[in-house]
Amino acid sequence: MWFFTRRVRNRFMKALNGNTHSPRRGDWTKQHKLPRDACLHIGTINSNGLADAAKRIAVDTSGLDIIGLTETHLQSHLHNAYSEQWKTFHCFYSPDPSHKHYNGVAILINKSKVWKATQIRWHESSPCHKFASAGCLIATQVWFGHGGCSLLIYNVYAPSGSRWEEPKRRQLYELLDAITEDSIMRGQLPSIMLGDLNMTIPESPKLALMLRNRTWCDTRMHATKVMIHEPTCYVGPSTGSIIDHIFVSPSLYDLVSNFQVQKSTVFKDHSVVSIQLAVPSAVQTRMSLRKPAKLDFLKLPSSDDELFTCQPSEQFTKEMQSNNVNEA
């Protein structure tokens, strides 16, 4: 029994196929580092099932770089087949069962835009775990450039009927709290929450409060005057409703542009909601325990202390009433 040595075998392969392309300095950067003026096209689609081949083709040709799919209705044995069809995407699916169901979420990420993408897994003690197990939540973390720039993406499908049924509304609020807590615990990473919340902002005091406190920012505020009132769902009220949302963390809000709501002949119940996001810069979080400074000269107030009252002069009041700020 005989065999070729590795060196001889490589020599024969080079004679047959030619020399392989040797890696050059800077090639990795050119392939994986996006330019500073690059934009990511991000969108959410309520597919209402993906059994129709036309829907899968529409997803593949949507032109979106990051896609959040809700109501996929996928069964676990179909994951590999659909990933094979979407070869240009990193495909991440919720833990779908093997039987028929009506939940399911997925995230698709264009391979040419990121150099790494991983699905976030939660421990059973995490508030997000039960929603991920139920097919209502999936999250990924993607990296750009040399790893210094990262992005968290949460894709959500809230219980249908959250607008009218109090138990389902409580589930929605619990889901929002779990996502917010998880994003805060991961540090100063820019985050995106998108999907079908089955809730309009005017009907939810909690959503309105979260946006008012800038816990999350509504990208619809970047829409044009015509687009800002465009409905995303056409089931129910004759005029439609706005229940599909894209929220971002405050650090990403100024990087958002071109908010669009596009009707589709394939996805009849919901529109495709999308934004363009400028590639965020790297963020470094530093954590350290520091010894607190002692301020012995400061004393706690007592009942004998007098309140300090501000008594502006008459001239100051007069100038302010006359709108002479500089003179005041």
C-alpha positions in Angstrom: 0.0 0.0 0.0 1.4 3.4 -1.0 0.2 7.0 -1.0 1.5 10.5 -2.0 3.0 12.8 0.6 1.2 16.0 1.2 3.8 18.0 -0.7 3.6 15.8 -3.8 -0.1 15.8 -3.7 -0.2 19.6 -3.5 2.2 19.8 -6.5 -0.2 17.6 -8.5 -3.2 19.7 -7.5 -1.4 22.9 -8.6 -0.6 21.3 -11.9 -4.3 20.5 -12.4 -5.9 23.6 -11.0 -3.2 26.2 -11.0 -1.9 28.1 -7.9 -4.6 29.1 -5.4 -5.1 32.7 -4.6 -2.8 33.7 -1.8 -4.2 36.0 0.8 -3.1 39.5 0.6 -2.9 42.1 3.2 -6.1 44.2 3.3 -8.3 41.6 1.5 -10.2 40.7 4.6 -10.9 44.3 5.4 -12.2 45.0 1.9 -14.6 42.1 2.1 -16.0 42.6 5.5 -15.6 46.2 6.6 -18.4 48.4 5.4 -17.5 52.0 4.4 -18.4 54.7 6.9 -21.2 56.1 4.6 -22.8 52.7 4.2 -26.5 52.1 5.1 -28.3 49.0 6.2 -31.8 48.4 4.8 -33.8 46.9 7.7 -37.4 45.8 7.6 -40.1 43.7 9.2 -42.6 41.5 7.4 -45.6 39.7 8.8 -45.7 36.7 6.4 -48.8 35.0 7.8 -47.1 31.7 6.8 -44.4 30.9 4.3 -45.8 27.8 2.6 -46.5 29.8 -0.5 -43.3 29.8 -2.7 -44.1 33.3 -3.9 -43.7 34.6 -0.4 -40.3 33.0 0.0 -39.2 34.5 -3.3 -40.5 37.9 -2.2 -38.4 37.7 1.0 -35.3 36.8 -1.0 -35.7 39.6 -3.5 -36.9 42.3 -1.0 -33.6 44.1 -1.1 -33.5 44.2 2.7 -30.2 43.5 4.5 -31.8 42.6 7.8 -35.3 41.1 7.8 -37.5 40.3 10.7 -40.2 37.7 9.8 -43.2 37.2 12.1 -46.0 34.6 11.9 -43.8 32.2 9.9 -45.9 29.2 10.9 -42.8 27.1 10.2 -42.2 23.6 11.4 -38.8 22.5 12.7 -38.1 20.2 9.8 -38.4 23.0 7.2 -35.6 25.2 8.6 -32.8 23.7 6.6 -34.8 23.7 3.4 -35.7 27.4 3.7 -32.1 28.3 4.7 -31.0 26.5 1.5 -33.3 28.8 -0.5 -32.1 31.9 1.2 -28.4 31.2 0.6 -27.3 34.8 0.8 -28.6 35.3 4.3 -27.7 34.1 7.8 -31.0 32.5 8.8 -32.1 32.2 12.4 -35.4 30.6 13.5 -37.3 30.4 16.7 -37.5 26.9 18.2 -40.5 25.9 16.2 -42.4 22.6 17.0 -42.8 19.7 14.5 -46.6 20.1 14.3 -48.8 22.8 12.9 -48.9 26.2 14.8 -49.5 29.8 14.2 -46.5 31.5 15.8 -42.9 31.6 14.8 -40.3 34.3 14.2 -37.1 34.5 12.2 -34.3 36.9 11.4 -32.5 36.9 8.1 -29.2 38.8 7.8 -27.3 39.5 4.5 -24.0 37.7 4.6 -22.3 40.4 2.6 -23.0 43.1 5.2 -21.7 41.5 8.4 -18.7 39.3 9.2 -20.4 37.4 12.0 -23.9 36.9 13.3 -25.0 34.8 16.2 -28.4 34.0 17.8 -28.8 35.0 21.4 -29.8 32.1 23.7 -31.5 32.8 27.1 -31.2 30.8 30.2 -34.4 29.5 31.8 -34.1 32.1 34.5 -34.2 35.0 32.0 -37.6 36.7 31.4 -37.0 36.4 27.7 -36.8 32.6 27.7 -40.5 31.7 27.9 -41.3 34.1 25.0 -38.5 32.7 22.9 -39.7 29.1 23.6 -43.2 30.1 22.5 -42.0 31.4 19.1 -42.7 35.0 20.0 -39.2 36.4 20.3 -35.8 35.9 18.7 -32.7 38.0 19.0 -29.3 38.1 17.2 -26.1 40.0 17.5 -24.2 41.1 14.4 -20.7 42.4 14.0 -19.3 44.9 11.4 -15.7 45.8 10.5 -13.1 44.4 12.9 -15.6 43.5 15.6 -15.6 46.9 17.3 -19.1 47.7 16.0 -22.0 45.4 17.1 -25.8 45.6 16.8 -28.5 43.8 18.8 -31.7 42.9 16.9 -34.9 41.8 18.6 -37.7 40.4 16.5 -41.1 40.3 18.2 -44.5 38.8 17.5 -47.0 39.8 20.3 -50.1 37.8 21.0 -52.9 38.4 18.5 -55.8 40.3 20.2 -53.6 42.3 22.6 -55.6 45.4 21.7 -58.8 44.0 23.1 -58.0 41.2 25.6 -56.5 42.2 28.9 -54.6 38.9 29.5 -52.9 39.2 26.1 -52.1 42.8 26.8 -50.4 41.9 30.0 -48.3 39.3 28.0 -47.3 42.1 25.6 -46.3 44.4 28.4 -44.3 41.6 30.1 -42.6 40.9 26.7 -41.6 44.5 26.3 -40.2 44.7 29.8 -38.2 41.5 29.2 -36.7 42.9 26.0 -35.9 46.3 27.6 -34.2 44.6 30.6 -32.2 42.3 28.4 -30.9 45.2 26.2 -30.0 47.3 29.2 -28.1 44.4 30.8 -26.0 44.0 27.7 -24.5 47.5 28.1 -24.3 50.4 25.7 -24.9 48.3 22.5 -27.1 49.9 19.9 -30.4 47.9 19.7 -33.3 47.5 17.3 -36.7 46.1 18.2 -39.0 45.3 15.3 -42.0 43.2 14.5 -45.7 42.8 14.9 -46.7 44.1 18.3 -50.4 43.8 17.6 -50.9 47.1 19.4 -51.1 50.7 18.3 -49.3 53.4 20.2 -52.3 55.6 21.1 -54.1 52.5 22.6 -51.2 51.6 24.8 -50.2 54.0 27.7 -47.1 51.8 28.3 -45.8 52.1 24.7 -46.4 55.8 24.8 -44.6 56.1 28.0 -41.6 54.1 26.8 -41.3 56.3 23.7 -41.8 59.5 25.7 -39.0 58.5 28.2 -36.8 57.5 25.2 -36.4 54.0 26.4 -37.0 53.2 22.8 -37.5 55.6 19.8 -40.1 55.2 17.1 -38.5 55.3 13.7 -41.9 56.4 12.2 -41.0 59.9 13.4 -38.6 60.0 10.4 -41.4 59.4 7.9 -42.8 62.0 5.5 -46.1 63.7 6.2 -47.9 61.2 4.0 -46.1 58.1 5.2 -46.3 58.8 8.9 -50.0 57.9 9.0 -49.8 54.9 6.6 -51.3 51.8 8.1 -49.4 48.5 8.3 -52.2 46.0 8.8 -55.4 45.7 6.8 -57.3 43.2 8.9 -60.0 44.7 11.1 -60.8 48.5 10.7 -61.6 49.6 7.2 -58.8 52.3 7.4 -56.2 49.8 8.6 -54.1 50.1 11.8 -50.5 50.7 12.7 -49.3 47.6 14.7 -46.0 46.8 12.9 -43.2 48.9 14.4 -39.5 49.4 14.2 -38.1 50.9 17.5 -34.4 51.7 18.0 -32.3 52.7 21.0 -31.6 56.4 21.5 -28.1 56.1 20.1 -29.4 54.9 16.7 -32.3 57.4 16.3 -30.3 60.0 14.5 -28.9 57.4 12.1 -32.3 56.4 10.8 -33.7 57.6 7.5 -36.1 56.7 4.7 -39.0 55.2 6.7 -41.2 53.3 4.3 -44.5 51.3 4.5 -44.9 49.4 1.2 -48.0 47.4 0.3 -47.3 44.0 -1.3 -49.4 41.8 -3.5 -47.9 38.7 -1.9 -48.2 39.7 1.8 -51.9 40.8 1.7 -52.6 41.3 5.4 -49.6 43.4 6.3 -47.3 45.9 4.6 -43.5 45.7 4.5 -42.1 48.3 7.0 -38.5 49.3 6.5 -35.9 51.9 7.3 -32.4 52.8 6.3 -29.8 52.8 9.1 -26.3 54.4 8.8 -23.7 52.0 10.1 -23.2 52.9 13.7 -19.7 53.6 15.2 -18.1 51.4 17.8 -19.0 51.8 21.4 -16.8 50.7 24.3 -18.3 50.1 27.8 -16.0 50.4 30.7 -16.9 49.2 34.1 -14.8 49.6 37.3 -15.3 49.7 41.0 -14.1 53.0 42.4 -13.6 54.0 46.0 -16.1 56.8 46.8 -14.6 60.1 47.8 -15.1 61.4 51.3 -16.7 64.8 51.6 -16.4 65.5 55.3 -16.9 69.3 54.9 -20.5 68.7 53.7 -23.1 68.5 56.4 -26.7 67.3 56.2 -29.4 70.0 56.4 -31.0 70.5 59.8 -34.2 72.2 61.0 -32.2 75.3 62.0 -31.1 75.9 58.4 -32.8 78.6 56.3 -33.9 78.1 52.8 -32.0 79.9 50.1 -34.4 82.0 48.1 -33.6 83.5 44.7 -34.4 87.2 44.7 -33.7 88.7 41.3 -33.3 92.4 41.0 -36.0 94.7 39.6 -33.8 95.5 36.6 -33.4 91.8 35.8 -37.2 91.2 35.8 -37.8 94.3 33.7 -35.2 93.3 31.0 -36.7 89.7 30.9 -40.2 91.1 30.4 -38.9 93.1 27.5 -37.2 90.0 26.0 -33.8 91.6 26.5 -32.0 88.4 27.5 -28.5 89.7 26.9 -29.1 92.8 29.0 -30.6 90.7 31.8 
